[in-house]
Amino acid sequence: MPKPLRIMIFGGPGSGKSTLARQIGALSGLPVVHIDPMYWAPNWVQRERAETLAMSLAAAASETWVFEGNHAETMDARMERADVIIFLDLPRTLRMLRILRRIWAYRGQTRPDMPANCPERLDFTFLCDFVWNYGTRARPRAMAILARWQGKRRIYHLRSAGDLRRMMGDADFLAQVRGYSSAASISSASSHKSAASPLASSTTDTPVVRLRR
């Protein structure tokens, strides 16, 4: 059996968390978990705080995942479970442009990572408070939480689309995610081979990986 692998992705709205999670899921075969259906029930009904908390912690307790989304209350719990942490710290203007493009592309439709009957909508409060002001409202807390896990997990702090492309082309990263997929297909009779997989390496002293232009 392959060693369990858990990858956590977070970042500002419009940073591409859902897209990246699906890409990594396709590469690795890991199940993809989206946070938005834990915030929202069908028909844009907001869930109770306790329900969102319970759903997020239950998902984090699973053996393997690519878990995308913010939810500050459970960030530490998810990071504790994660082997790899990816922070998409992209520029505000790029994120806003992506959000506007998404609204247009899915106008009147429900995105694949949302509950049923939650069509995309133009929400100026969301655009102002959560997208445009993410850097002053939510990013400082996210950075403080992330700092607690430096040196304890492999962390990719990505500040540009170029950083993201480099991570997705990084040999070590690809060996880890593709190594899980390969190991998962090996029978238990060949389990001694998967012990040499990159997944078997310890994550206790892995540094922050800051990819730059």
N, C-alpha and C positions, 0 to 999 in steps of 0.2 A: 504494500500500500504506500502511496506517496505521503510524504510529510505534509500535514495541513498547511495551507497558505492563505493568509488573510491580508488584503490590500485595502487601505482606507484612503479615500480621496475627498478633499474638502477645498473650499475656496469661495470667492465671491460669486454672486449670481451672474450668469453669463460667461463663466470661466471655462465651461466645457466639461463639467464633472460627469454628467450623464453619458455624454459621447465617449469620453475616455474610459469610463467604467465598462461600457459595451465593447469597446475595442479590446481592452484587456481581457474581458470575459471571453471574447471570441478567440483570442490567442491562447489562453490558458485552460479554457473549459471550466473556470470557476463560476459559481452562481453569482449573478449581479443583484445587489440590493440597492434600491433607491429610497431616499429618506422622504420624498414628497408624499407618497401614499400613506406615510405614518403621520404626516401633518393634516392631510385632507382625506375625507371620505368622499364617495361619489357625490356629484352635484355641488361641488365647492363647499361642502360642510366641514368646518374646521373641527378636528378631533379635540377632545379634552386633553389637557397637558399630561395628566397621569397616563392616559391611553398611549399617547405618543412616546412617552418615556418607556413604558412597558414594552411596546412594540420594538423600539430601537434596541433595548437591552436584550430582548429575546433573539432578535436577528444577530446581534453581535456575539451571542453565545454559541452560534452555529460553528461547525468545525472549519468550514472554508467559505470565503466570500471575497467579492470586490464590493465594498460598501461605500457608496457616494452620498455626500450630503453634509450639512453643517451640524445643526442641533447641538449647541454648546453644552447643554446639560449632560450629554452622553459622550462628548468628545474624549475625555480621559478614559472612560470605560472602553471605548472602541480602540483607542490608541494602545491601551494595555494589551488588548487582544491581537492587534495588528502586527504583522511582520514587516510590512512596508507602508510608509505614510507618504502621500503625495499632496503637497499644498500648491494649488493653482493660484498663484498670486499675480494675476494678470492686470494690466493697466485698466483704469476705470473706463476710458473712452472705448477701448476695444470691447469690454464686457457689455457696455451699454449698446453699442452697435449690434452685437450678437443678439442681445435680448430683443431689440426692435426687429431684427431680421426674423427671429423665431416667432414673434407675435404675428408678423405678416405671413410667414410660411404656414403656420398652423391656425390662422384665423378661422374661428368657428369649428375647429377640430380639437380633439384631445390628444396631447402628446403621448408617445408610447410609455413614458415613465410616470404618467399620472393616472389617478383612478378614473373610472368611467364617468362620462358626462361632466368633465371639467374642461370645457373648451378654452382655448387660449383667449386671453382678453387683455385689453389695454388698461392697466391699473397704475395711475399716476403716483399713488402713495407708495406702491412697490418700487416703481422706477426711481423715485426720489430718495426714499428712506433706505431701501435695501440694496439698490444697485448703485446709484450715484454716491451715496454717503457710506457705503460699506467700509471704506478706508478709515473713517473716523468712528463709526459706530460699532462695527463687529471685528474688524481686522486686529485691533490691539489685543482683544481678548483671545482671539485665535492664535496670535503670535505668542502670547504668554503661555497658553496651553502647550503649544508646539515646543517651546523652549524646555519644558519639563521632560520631554522625551528625547532630547538631543543626546547622542551617545548611547541610547538604549535601543533605538530602532533605526533601520535604514530609512532616511528621510530625503525625499526629493522636493526641494523648494524651487518651483519653476516660476520665473518672472516674465516670460515671454512665450509667444508661439514657437520661437526658435528653440527655447529651452525644452519645450514639450517634444518637438521633433527629435532633438538630440537624445532625450531620455528613451523615446520609443525606438531609437536606433542603437542604444547603448548595449554592448555585448553582455554585460553582467545582468542588466535588467531583463533582457530577452531570454538569457539562459535561465533565470529564475522562473519567469512566467511560463515559458515553453517547457522548462524542465518539469514543472508540475503536470502539464498536459501529457508529456511523454511518460512520466512515472505512473500516472493514473491508468494508463493503458497496459501496463506490465502486470502480468499475473503474479499472485503471491508466491509462486514457485521461483520467480526471478527477483524477489524482493531484495536479495543481496546486492543486485546491480544498482538499485535506486539509492542505496546508501551512499554512493559516490556522487549523487546528484548535487548541483549547487544548492538545492533546497535543504540539504543536511547541514549546511554551515550555520554557525551560531550568529545570532543577531545582536548579541549583548554589547559588542564594541563597534558597531557599524556607525560611521559618521554621517553628519548631514551632507547631502550631495547638493551643492548649489550650482546648477548649470546656468551659464551666462552666455551672452552672445560672443 
